Amino acid sequence: MEYRKLGKTDLNVSRLSYGASPLGSVFRDISEDDGIRTVHTAIDMGVNLIDVSPYYGLTKAETVLGKALKGIPRDKYILSTKAGRYGAEYADFDFSEKKIRSSLDESLNRLGVDGVDILFLHDIEFGNLEQIFNEALPCLQALKQEGKVRYIGVTGYPLKMFSETIKQADIDCILTYCRYALYDNSLANIIPSFEEKGVGIINASPTGMGLLTNRGAPEWHPGNQQLLDACQKAVKLCQSQGVDITEVALQYAIDHPAISSTLVGTANPVNIVKNIEWAEKPVNQALVKEIRKLFDNVPVVWPSGYPENQD
């Protein structure tokens, strides 16, 4: 497993990392035992960054992850969790200092640890930016000074949110999803601004929340029909060449040298092994070029959060 430095932190994170949302049965009902074995397999194979959130499965993912981490030496993994998002509705977001502090305490209890390496504000496009910058981020800074968290950052979908945050606040890293993938690599346009400030980049969902899989996108996917159709063409193109599109999507996403780590999520031990093995192989650049052409002139971005916070 290759390791990369996360921005200006002292964390060396595995190029492929584990996204624990499936432990909350977010995509399908899972076997808790399978989920725990998946975490153990990932760590045994060199994955050292694990990301979770109280939102995933409404605290179930953190609870199951806590069971999986029991007995594993703390220096074997780098742990990140989030605060601010607790459900699917706008009313389920709370970026107040009081809630962030209680949320972190509850997360630490579920995870069975004394502190986390990274605490993120979760999907800040659903918050009031005045509160984000004047209350929530100062709270994270205070928690960092108090030693409850080592590093801080924000997550979200609109790239505009990251650009605005690094202008107004001192953060250590960002967690972006679906914005550096085969169908949309627009994150690359703003990477130099992160590098300039030493802000580390963690990328999530290289398949675009199921778009670039043989199974296809779930019914709830927010992408438009043109995007869904183009992704199906990409799947068929790969199938015609005897290739699993998820393999190409993963290899493409982790190939950017400025992206420290890419999160993959599964609750199946066999799948995590497959993902790690794929990550060790070089990407087929000719096939990538063919796939990328399918998305020319296709609208690839969907709305997320308050209108004023969207790209």
SEGUTOR-89653 format. One line per 10 residues: number of its first residue (from 1); their letters; for each residue y, z, x of N, C-alpha, C. Coordinates in pm, whole numbers, plus 32768, in hexadecimal, padded with zeros to 4 digits. Each point is the difference from the previous one (the first is absolute). Layout:
N
NUM) A) Y/Z/X/Y/Z/X/Y/Z/X  ... .
***
This chain:
311
1) MEYRKLGKTD) 7F89/8000/8055/8077/8000/7FAB/807D/8000/8058  805F/7FAB/7FDE/807F/7FFB/8049/8061/8064/7FC1  8052/8040/8054/8063/8060/7FD0/808B/7FD2/802A  8060/801A/7FA9/808A/7FD7/8019/805E/8076/7FE6  806A/8005/804D/8064/806A/7FEE/804D/7FE5/7F7F  8018/806A/7FB4/8049/7FF4/7F81/8095/801A/801B  804C/7F95/800F/808F/800C/8016/8021/805A/8077  805E/805B/7FE9/802B/805B/806B/7FB4/8085/7FFD  7F9B/800A/7FAA/7FB2/807B/7FF9/7FA0/8008/8076  7FB9/8072/8009/7F99/800B/8068/7F75/7FE7/7FC5 .
11) LNVSRLSYGA) 7FFD/7FBF/7F8A/7F81/7FE2/7FBF/7FCB/7F78/802C  7F84/7FFD/802F/7FBB/7F83/801C/7F9B/7FEB/7F90  801E/7FA0/7FAA/7FB1/7FED/7F86/7FA1/7F8B/800E  7F8E/8009/7FBF/7F9F/7F93/8003/803C/7F86/7FBA  7FE4/7F8B/8037/8038/7F85/7FC8/7FD4/7FEF/7F6F  7F88/802C/7FE2/7FCF/8002/7F76/7FFA/8091/7FD5  803B/8020/7F8E/8003/808A/7FD0/7FC6/8008/7F73  7FEC/807B/7FD3/7FBC/8014/7F80/8061/802C/7F93  8007/7FB0/7F96/804E/8021/7F8A/7FA5/8043/7F9A  801D/807D/7FDE/7FA2/8051/7FB3/800F/7FF4/7F69 .
21) SPLGSVFRDI) 8052/7FA3/7FCF/8012/7FF6/7F6E/7F7C/7FEB/7FB5  7F9E/7FB4/8036/7F83/7FF0/7FB4/7FB5/8084/7FE8  801A/8065/8051/7FC0/8081/7FEA/802C/803E/7F7D  806F/7FD1/7FC9/8030/802F/7F80/7FD0/7FAD/7F8B  7F9C/7FA9/801B/7FCB/7FA5/7F98/8070/7FAB/7FC4  805C/7FD4/8055/8072/7FB1/7FD3/7FD4/7F76/7FD2  7F9F/7FC5/8046/7FD5/7F77/7FE1/7F7F/7FFD/7FAF  7FAB/8065/8014/7F82/800B/7FB7/7FD0/808F/8010  7FA8/802C/7FA6/7FC5/8085/800F/7FA8/8000/807C  8012/8062/8053/7FB4/8004/807D/7FA7/807B/8006 .
31) SEDDGIRTVH) 7F9D/7FF6/8055/7FAD/8074/8020/8048/8051/806A  8015/8080/7FE3/8045/8057/805F/7FB7/8003/8087  7F7C/8004/7FFB/7FB2/8002/807C/8016/7F81/8051  8005/7F8D/7FBC/801B/7F81/8046/808A/8002/803F  8060/8035/7FB6/8088/8008/8034/8007/8055/807E  7FBE/8072/7FFD/8000/805A/8074/7FBB/7FBD/8077  7F90/7FBB/7FE7/7FB9/7FBA/806C/8055/7F90/8039  8053/7FC0/7FAB/8059/7F96/802F/8067/8037/8062  8039/8072/7FDE/8062/8040/805A/7FBE/8022/8085  7F89/803C/7FFA/7FBA/8026/807B/7FDF/7F86/8055 .
41) TAIDMGVNLI) 7FD4/7F94/7FBD/7FDF/7F84/8048/807A/7FC7/8045  8071/7FFE/7FB9/807B/7FCB/803A/8028/804E/807E  7FFD/8084/7FF6/8027/8054/8073/7F9E/7FEB/8073  7F7D/7FFB/7FE1/7F9A/7FEC/8069/8013/7F7B/8048  8038/7F9C/7FBA/8012/7F7B/803C/808A/7FED/803F  804D/806D/8008/807D/7FF9/804A/807F/7FFA/7FAD  7FF5/7FFB/7F7B/8077/8004/7FAB/803B/808C/8008  8080/800B/8021/8038/8088/800B/8076/801C/7FA3  8032/7F9A/7FBB/806E/8015/7FA1/7FC9/7FF8/7F72  801A/8069/7FB2/7FD3/8007/7F75/807A/801B/7FAA .
51) DVSPYYGLTK) 8014/7FAD/7F99/8074/800D/7FA8/7FD4/801D/7F72  8048/805B/7FBF/7FDE/8025/7F77/8080/8023/7FB5  7FF3/8027/7F83/8073/8028/7FAD/7FCE/8050/7F89  8050/8060/7FD0/7FD9/8047/7F86/7FFA/7FA4/7F87  8042/7F8E/8008/8000/7FA0/7F91/7F77/7FBF/7FED  7FB6/7FED/806C/7F81/7FB8/7FF8/7F97/8050/7FB5  7FDF/7FCF/7F8A/7F9F/8046/7FAD/8035/8084/7FCC  8087/800D/7FFD/8041/807A/7FCF/7FC5/807B/8046  8007/7FFF/8083/7FD6/8069/8060/7F6C/7FF7/8027  7FB3/7FAC/7FBC/7F70/7FFA/8020/7FE8/7FCE/808F .
61) AETVLGKALK) 804C/7F9C/802B/7FEA/7FC8/8086/8016/806B/806B  806A/804E/7FF2/8019/806A/8062/7F90/8068/7FFD  7FCF/8020/7F89/7F97/8064/7FF3/7F7F/7FD2/8044  7FD9/7F84/7FE6/7F86/7FCA/803E/8013/7FF2/8097  8075/7FD2/802A/801A/7FF2/808F/7FF9/8089/8044  8034/8067/7FBF/7FF8/8087/8038/7F70/802A/8019  7FA8/7FDD/7FA4/7F71/801F/8012/7FC7/7FB1/8075  802A/7F83/800D/7FCD/7FAB/806C/802D/8032/8089  8078/8036/8007/8039/802B/8080/7FD2/808B/802A  7FC1/8047/7FA5/7FD4/8089/801E/7F9D/7FFD/8075 .
71) GIPRDKYILS) 801E/804F/8066/7FA6/8007/8073/801B/7F9B/806D  8057/7F9E/7FE5/8022/7F9C/8066/8075/8036/8052  7FF6/7FFF/8084/806D/8032/8054/8084/7FBC/7FDD  806B/804E/7FF6/8082/7FCC/7FD5/8036/7F95/805D  7FDB/8005/8080/8034/7F9B/805D/7FB5/7F7C/7FF9  7F9F/7FF8/7FA4/7FB3/7F84/7FEF/8047/7F9D/7FA4  8063/802F/7FB4/8041/7FA6/7FA0/8095/801E/7FF5  804A/7F98/7FDD/808F/8007/7FE3/800D/7FF1/7F69  8043/805E/7FC0/8000/8007/7F6E/808C/7FEC/7FC7  800A/7FA6/7FA0/807F/7FF0/7FB8/7FE9/800F/7F6B .
81) TKAGRYGAEY) 8063/803E/7FBE/8000/8004/7F6E/808F/7FE7/7FD1  8015/800C/7F7E/807F/7FD4/7FC7/8032/8067/7F9A  807E/7FED/7FDC/803D/8053/7F96/8061/7FA9/7FB2  8014/8021/7F82/8061/7FB7/7FAF/7FC5/7FB4/7F8B  7F84/7FCF/8010/7FC1/7FB4/7F94/7F83/804A/7FD1  7FF7/8014/7F7C/7F91/804D/7FC9/7FBE/7FBE/7F88  802A/7F87/7FDE/7FC5/7FB7/7F90/8036/7F73/7FFA  7FD8/7FB6/7F99/8022/7F73/7FF7/8086/7FE4/7FBC  8037/8063/7FBA/807C/7FEC/7FB5/807A/802D/8050  8075/7FCD/7FDC/807B/8027/8044/8015/8097/7FFB .
91) ADFDFSEKKI) 7FD8/803D/7F91/8012/8090/7FF0/7FA7/8051/805F  7F9F/7FBD/803D/7FA2/8045/8058/8030/8007/8091  807C/7FD5/8019/803A/8008/8087/805E/8078/8006  7FF9/8048/806D/8059/8073/8013/801B/800F/8095  807A/7FDC/802A/8025/8005/808D/805B/8077/801D  7FFA/8067/7FAE/8050/8078/8018/7FC4/8051/8072  8056/804D/8043/7FD0/8053/8070/7F97/8064/7FCF  8019/803E/7F8E/7FA2/8063/7FCB/7F76/7FC3/7FED  7FFB/7F89/7FC4/7F7F/7FC1/7FE5/7FBD/7FD1/8082  804D/7FCA/805D/7FC5/7FD2/807F/7FBD/8075/8047 .
101) RSSLDESLNR) 8044/8072/8004/7FC8/8075/8046/7F81/8033/7FBB  8005/800B/7F7C/7F88/8031/7FB9/7F8F/7F9A/8009  8024/7F7F/7FFC/7F9D/7F96/8009/7FB7/8005/8086  804C/8013/806C/7FC2/8007/8084/7FA2/8077/8009  802C/8074/7FD0/7FAA/8077/8003/7F7D/7FE7/7FB4  800B/7FBF/7F8E/7F89/7FE3/7FAF/7FA5/7F9C/8049  803D/7F9C/8041/7FB1/7F9E/804B/7FB6/8043/8074  8044/8056/8048/7FC1/8044/8071/7F8A/8055/7FD1  800F/803D/7F8E/7F94/8052/7FC7/7F88/7FA9/7FDC  801A/7F8E/7FC0/7F91/7FA7/7FDB/7FBC/7FC4/807B .
111) LGVDGVDILF) 8050/7FE0/8064/7FCB/7FC0/8079/7FC1/8064/8060  801D/807F/7FEF/7FC6/8066/8055/8038/8000/808D  8081/7FDF/800E/8041/7FFD/8084/8081/8050/7FFC  8031/8023/8076/807C/804E/800A/807D/7FA8/8000  7FEF/7F82/8022/8072/7FA4/8004/7FCE/7F71/8007  8059/7FA2/7FE2/7FDC/7F73/800A/8052/7FC1/8071  7FCA/7F95/8036/8044/7FBB/806D/8076/7FAE/7FCD  7FF1/7FC5/7F88/806C/7FB0/7FC6/800C/8021/7F6C  807C/8016/7FD3/801B/800D/7F71/805E/7F8F/7FD7  7FD4/7FB3/7F9D/804F/7F91/7FCD/803A/8022/7F77 .
121) LHDIEFGNLE) 8077/7FCB/7FE5/8031/7FF9/7F76/7FBE/7F86/7FC2  7FC3/8013/7F8C/7FA7/7F9B/7FC7/8048/7FA1/7FA0  800A/7F81/8028/8039/7F95/7FAC/808F/8020/7FD4  8059/8000/8062/808A/802D/7FE6/8050/7FA2/7FA8  7FCD/7F87/7FE6/804A/7FA6/7FA5/8002/8034/7F71  7FAB/8064/7FE3/7FFE/803D/7F7B/8059/807C/7FF9  804E/8017/8069/8057/8075/8002/8092/7FDA/8001  8055/8064/7FEA/808F/7FEE/800D/8021/8009/8095  803A/7F96/8037/8013/7FFC/8091/805F/806D/8033  805F/8027/7FAC/8059/806D/8029/7FAE/807F/8017 .
131) QIFNEALPCL) 7FA2/801A/7FA6/7FAA/8075/8010/7FA2/7FEF/8078  7FCC/7F87/8011/7FA6/7FE5/8071/8044/8021/8084  807C/7FCD/8011/8044/800E/8080/8045/8088/8012  8029/803F/7F93/804C/807C/800B/7FAF/807F/7FE8  7F89/7FF0/7FC7/7FAF/8076/7FE4/7F72/7FF3/8036  7FBD/7F93/7FDD/7F72/7FF4/8023/7FEA/7FF0/8097  8047/7FA2/803F/7FED/7FED/808F/8030/8078/8052  8072/803F/7FDE/8023/807D/8046/7F95/806C/7FF0  7FBE/8004/7F8E/7F93/8060/7FEC/7F8E/7FE2/8060  7FDD/7F80/800F/7F96/7FDB/805F/8027/8026/808F .
141) QALKQEGKVR) 807F/7FEB/8022/802F/8026/8085/7FF1/8097/8015  8020/804E/7F99/7FF3/8092/800A/7F6E/8028/8011  7FA7/7FC0/7FB4/7F71/801E/800C/7FCD/7FDF/808C  8037/7F98/803A/7FDD/7FDA/8089/802C/806D/8062  807A/8030/7FEE/8034/8069/8058/7FB3/8082/7FEE  7FCE/8017/7F87/7FB3/807A/7FE5/7F70/7FF7/8033  7FD8/7F87/802B/7F7A/7FEF/8038/7F92/7FE7/7F9B  8026/7FEB/7F80/7F9A/7FE3/7F9A/7FD0/7F70/8008  8057/7FA7/802F/7FDB/7F74/8016/8033/7FD8/808A  7FBA/7FA4/803F/802A/7FD6/8086/8063/7F8C/7FF9 .
151) YIGVTGYPLK) 7FE6/7FA3/7FA3/8054/7F8A/7FF7/8016/7FDD/7F6D  8068/7FB0/7FE6/8024/7FE1/7F76/801A/7F6B/7FEE  7FF3/7FD2/7F83/801B/7F74/7FE3/800A/7FE6/7F6B  8007/7F81/7FDD/8008/7FD7/7F74/7F9C/7F90/7FE8  7FD6/7FF3/7F83/7FAB/7F91/7FD8/8042/7FB6/7F8D  7FD4/7F86/7FE9/8034/7FB1/7F92/7FD5/7F70/8008  8027/7FB4/7F9B/7FE1/7F70/7FFD/8078/7FAA/8026  8077/8014/7FC6/8071/7FAA/8025/802C/8019/8091  800E/7F96/804C/802A/800C/808C/808F/8036/800B  804F/7FE3/7F99/808A/8031/7FFC/8006/8098/8012 .
161) MFSETIKQAD) 7F9E/8047/7FCC/7FFE/8092/8007/7FF4/8031/8091  7FB0/7FBA/804F/7FED/8028/808B/807E/7FE6/8052  803A/7F8A/7FEA/807A/7FDD/804A/8070/8064/7FE3  800C/8028/7F82/8068/805F/7FD9/7FE4/808B/803B  7F81/8026/8000/7FDC/8086/8031/801E/800F/8095  7FDD/7F9C/8051/8015/8011/8090/8094/7FF7/8025  8050/7FCD/7FA3/8092/8002/8017/8038/808D/7FE9  7FC6/8046/7F9E/803C/807D/7FD3/7FB8/807F/802E  7F87/7FF2/8035/7FB4/8077/8022/7FB0/7FEC/807F  7FDF/806F/803F/7FAD/7FFE/8079/7F71/801C/7FD7 .
171) IDCILTYCRY) 7FAE/7F97/7FF9/7F73/8011/7FDC/7FA9/7FD1/8074  7F83/8027/7FFB/7FA4/7FDF/806D/7FAD/7F83/7FE4  7FE3/7FE7/7F80/7FAA/7F8F/7FDF/8010/7FD8/7F6E  7FCD/7F8A/7FE3/7FFA/7FD1/7F75/7F70/7FDC/7FE0  7FE0/8002/7F7F/7F80/7FCD/7FD1/801F/7F95/7F99  7FE2/7F85/8022/801C/7F8E/7FAA/7F7C/7FC9/7FCC  8001/7FC5/7F89/7F83/7FC5/7FCD/801B/7F77/7FC3  7FA0/7FA9/8013/8002/7F79/7FC4/806E/7FA5/8036  8046/8028/8069/806E/7FAE/8031/7FE4/7FC1/808A  7F8C/801E/8038/7FD2/7FB1/8072/7F6F/7FDD/7FE6 .
181) ALYDNSLANI) 7FF0/7F8E/7FC0/7F7E/7FD0/7FD5/8001/7F68/8005  7F8E/7FC4/7FEA/7FF6/7F6E/8008/805F/7FB8/7FA1  801B/803D/7F8D/8053/7FBC/7F9C/8095/8024/800D  801E/806E/8043/808B/802C/800D/800F/804F/8082  803F/7FC2/8065/8013/8047/807E/8093/801C/801B  804D/8014/7F94/8090/8013/800D/8026/8080/804B  7FA2/805E/800C/801C/8077/8050/8029/7FDA/808F  7FC6/7F93/8032/801B/7FD7/808A/8095/7FE9/8018  804A/7FD9/7F98/808E/7FE3/800F/8054/807A/8025  7FD1/8077/7FD7/8050/8078/801B/7FC0/805C/8069 .
191) IPSFEEKGVG) 7F90/7FD6/8038/7FBE/8052/8066/805C/801C/8077  8050/7F9F/802F/8058/801F/8071/805D/8077/7FE8  802D/8014/7F84/8059/8071/7FE3/7FB7/8085/800F  7F7E/8002/7FE1/7FB1/807A/8013/7FE9/801A/8094  7FE1/7F96/8048/7FE7/800E/8090/807B/8035/8048  8075/7FCF/7FD6/807D/802A/803E/8016/8097/7FF3  7FD2/8039/7F8E/8016/808F/7FE7/7F84/8054/8020  7F98/7FC1/8031/7F87/804A/8021/7FB4/8033/7F88  800E/7FBB/7F8F/7FBA/8027/7F85/7F77/7FBD/7FFB  7F98/8051/7FF7/7F79/7FCA/7FFD/7FDF/7FBF/7F7A .
201) IINASPTGMG) 7FA3/7FA1/8004/7FDB/7FB6/7F86/7F6C/8010/7FE3  7FE2/802F/7F88/7F77/8003/7FCD/7FFC/7F9F/7F8A  7FA1/7FA7/8003/7FF2/7F98/7F99/7F88/8020/7FA8  800F/7FEF/7F7F/7F91/801D/7FA4/7FE3/7F87/7FA7  7F89/7FFE/7FCC/7FD2/7F9C/7FA0/800B/7F71/8035  7FB8/7FE1/806C/8001/7F77/8035/7FC7/7F99/7F9F  7FB7/802F/7F99/7FCD/7FA3/7F9B/805E/7FF2/7F8A  8075/8042/8006/805F/7FF6/7F91/7FCC/8040/7F82  7FC5/8078/800D/7FC6/804A/7F8E/7F99/7FAA/7FB6  7FA9/7FC1/8050/7F90/7FB5/7FC6/8016/7F6B/7FF0 .
211) LLTNRGAPEW) 8079/7FCF/8018/801A/7F71/7FF3/7FA5/7FAD/805B  7FF1/802D/807B/7FB6/7FB4/8064/7F74/803A/8011  7FB7/8002/7F91/7F74/802D/8001/7FAE/7FA2/7FAA  7F7E/7FFD/8017/7FAA/7FAC/7FAD/7FFF/802D/7F6F  8012/8083/7FEB/8003/8036/7F77/8080/7FD7/7FB7  806C/7FF1/804D/8080/7FDA/7FC5/8053/8079/7FD6  807A/7FE4/7FD6/805D/806B/7FDD/7FD5/8047/7F80  8019/8083/7FF6/7FE3/8048/7F83/8061/7FD5/7F92  7FDD/801F/7F86/8051/7FD5/7F8D/808E/8036/8005  8012/8075/803A/8084/803F/8003/805B/7FCA/806E .
221) HPGNQQLLDA) 7FCF/7FA3/804F/804F/7FD2/8073/8086/7FC6/7FD3  806F/8026/8043/8085/7FD3/7FD6/8028/7F74/802D  7FAC/7FBF/804F/8022/7F7B/8031/8006/7F99/7F90  8055/7F99/8012/800D/7F97/7F9A/7F89/7FA1/8004  7FF6/7FAC/7F9B/7F8B/7FA9/7FF3/7FF6/7F9B/8071  8073/7FCD/8030/7FFC/7FA1/806F/7FC3/8040/807C  8023/807C/8018/7FC8/8047/8072/7F6B/8017/7FEE  7FD7/802B/7F89/7F72/8016/7FE5/7FB0/7F80/8013  8037/7F8F/7FD1/7FBB/7F80/800B/7FF5/7FD4/8093  806C/8012/804B/7FFE/7FDA/808E/7F9B/8054/804D .
231) CQKAVKLCQS) 7FF5/8080/7FDD/7F9F/8057/8043/7F71/7FD6/7FE1  7FE9/7FD4/7F85/7F7A/7FCF/7FDD/7FDD/7F82/8050  8064/7FAB/8017/7FE9/7F89/8053/7FDD/802A/808F  8044/8067/8030/7FE5/8032/8087/7F72/8038/800A  7FD5/8047/7F98/7F78/8036/7FFD/7F9A/7F8E/8007  8017/7F98/7FB0/7FA2/7F8F/7FFD/8000/7FB3/8084  8074/7FF6/8040/8009/7FBE/8082/7FA8/804A/8065  800A/8083/8001/7FAF/804F/805D/7F6B/7FF5/7FDF  7FE2/8005/7F80/7F74/7FF5/7FD8/7FC4/7F7B/802B  8051/7F95/7FFA/7FCF/7F7C/8028/7FDF/7FF9/8095 .
241) QGVDITEVAL) 803A/8060/804D/7FE6/8005/808F/7FA3/8073/8026  7FC4/803F/7F98/7FA1/806B/8018/803F/807E/8037  807E/8018/7FDA/804A/8073/8034/802B/805A/7F8D  7FFD/8081/8014/8033/8061/7F9F/8097/800A/8014  804D/7FE2/7F99/8092/8000/8010/8036/8089/8029  7FBC/806A/7FD9/802E/8086/8027/7FFB/8011/8097  7F9E/7FC4/8040/7FF9/8006/8092/807A/7FBE/803F  8024/7F8A/7FCF/8073/7FB8/8037/8081/804D/7FE3  800A/8035/7F87/8078/804B/7FD8/8014/807A/8059  7F94/8047/801B/8008/8077/8055/8026/7FDB/808F .
251) QYAIDHPAIS) 7FBE/7F9B/8036/801B/7FD8/808B/808F/7FCD/8011  8032/7FB9/7F9C/808A/7FD0/8005/8062/8075/8000  7FE7/8061/7FAA/805D/8071/7FF0/8008/8056/807E  7F90/8015/8043/8001/8059/8075/802A/7FB8/807F  8014/7F7D/7FF6/801B/7FB0/8078/808F/800F/8034  805D/802C/7FA8/808C/800B/802C/800F/8075/8060  8032/7FE8/8079/8004/806A/8066/805F/8073/7FDF  8063/7FE8/7FA9/8061/8069/7FE1/7FD2/805B/7F8F  7F94/7FDC/7FBC/7FC9/8055/7F96/7F9A/805D/8040  801E/8081/7FFE/7FAB/8061/8048/7F76/800C/7FC1 .
261) STLVGTANPV) 7FFA/8003/7F7B/7F80/8015/7FBF/8001/7FC0/7F75  7F8A/7FD4/7FD6/7FF0/7FC7/7F7A/7F98/8050/7FB4  8026/802E/7F8A/7FA8/8052/7FAC/7FA1/7FAA/7FAF  7F82/8029/7FFE/7F9F/7FC4/7FA4/7FC1/8071/7FB0  7FE4/7FE5/7F83/7FCA/8067/7FA8/7F79/7FDA/7FC8  7FA0/805A/8007/7F7D/7FED/7FC5/7FBD/8088/7FF4  7FA5/800D/7FA3/7FB0/8079/7FF6/7F6D/7FDF/8017  7FEA/7F92/8049/7F79/7FD0/801C/7FEC/7FFE/8097  7FA3/804F/8036/7FEB/8004/8091/7FE0/7F78/803C  7FB6/7FAF/7FB7/7FDC/7F7B/8032/807D/7FAA/8010 .
271) NIVKNIEWAE) 805B/800A/7FA1/807B/7FB0/8006/805C/802A/8071  8009/8081/801D/8058/802A/806E/7FC9/7FCD/8085  7F7C/8000/800F/7FC4/7FC8/807A/8021/7F6D/800C  7FF3/7FB8/7F90/801E/7F70/7FFF/8092/7FE6/8026  805B/804F/7FC9/808E/7FF0/801F/801D/8018/8093  7FC3/8067/8038/8016/8020/808D/7FC7/7F91/8059  7F8D/7FCB/7FDA/7FC5/7F93/804F/8055/7F82/7FF7  8036/7FE3/7F89/805A/7F8D/7FF1/807B/800E/8059  8032/807A/8007/807A/8019/804D/7FEE/7FE5/8095  7F84/8001/802E/7FE5/7FE9/808E/7FFB/7F6B/8022 .
281) KPVNQALVKE) 8001/7FAB/7F99/7FF5/7F70/8018/8089/7FBD/7FF7  8015/7F93/804A/8080/7FB9/7FF8/800C/7FB2/7F7E  807B/7FEE/7FD1/8018/7FB6/7F85/7FF4/7F6A/801B  7FD1/7FB8/7F9C/7FF6/7F6D/8006/808A/7FC7/7FDE  804D/7FDC/8066/808A/7FD4/7FEB/8009/7F7F/7FB1  7F9F/7FA6/8011/8002/7F81/7FB5/7FEE/801B/7F6B  7FA6/805A/7FDF/7FE8/8022/7F74/807A/8049/7FC6  803B/8058/804F/807A/8045/7FD4/806C/7F9C/7FDB  8010/7F9A/8052/8067/7F9B/7FE8/7FE7/7FB8/7F7B  7F82/7FDF/7FE6/7FDC/7FBE/7F82/801D/805B/7F88 .
291) IRKLFDNVPV) 7FDB/807E/800D/8016/805F/7F92/8095/8013/7FE6  804C/8011/806B/8090/8017/7FF1/8045/7F8D/7FB7  7FD1/7F86/8016/803C/7F8B/7FBE/7FF2/8007/7F68  7F98/8041/7FD1/7FE9/800A/7F70/806F/804E/7FB9  804C/804E/804D/8067/8054/7FC3/808D/7FC9/8014  8009/7F86/8035/8083/7FC0/8008/803A/7FEF/7F74  807A/802A/7FEE/8048/7FF2/7F80/7FC2/8052/7F8E  7FAE/8063/8022/7FC8/8059/7F9B/804C/8084/8005  8035/8030/7F8D/8043/8083/8000/7F9A/806F/8018  8011/8048/806D/7F98/8060/8029/8029/8092/7FEE .
301) VWPSGYPENQ) 807C/8019/7FD5/8032/8089/7FF3/8008/8026/7F6C  7FDA/807B/7FE1/8008/8031/7F76/8063/8075/7FF8  8033/801D/7F8A/805F/806F/7FF3/7FBC/8087/8010  8047/805F/803E/7FCC/8088/800E/8076/805F/8008  8003/8063/7FA8/806B/8063/8003/8079/7FD8/7FAE  806D/804C/8012/807B/7FE2/7FB9/8039/7F7A/802E  803D/7FB3/7FA5/8033/7F7B/8023/805B/8001/807B  8054/8066/800C/805E/8004/8071/7FBC/801A/8085  7F81/802B/7FFB/7FB6/801D/807B/7FA2/7F90/802B  7FFC/7F96/7FB0/7FA2/7F93/801D/803C/7F9A/805F .
311) D) 7FA8/7FB3/8041/802D/7F96/805A/8047/7F92/7FB2 .
***
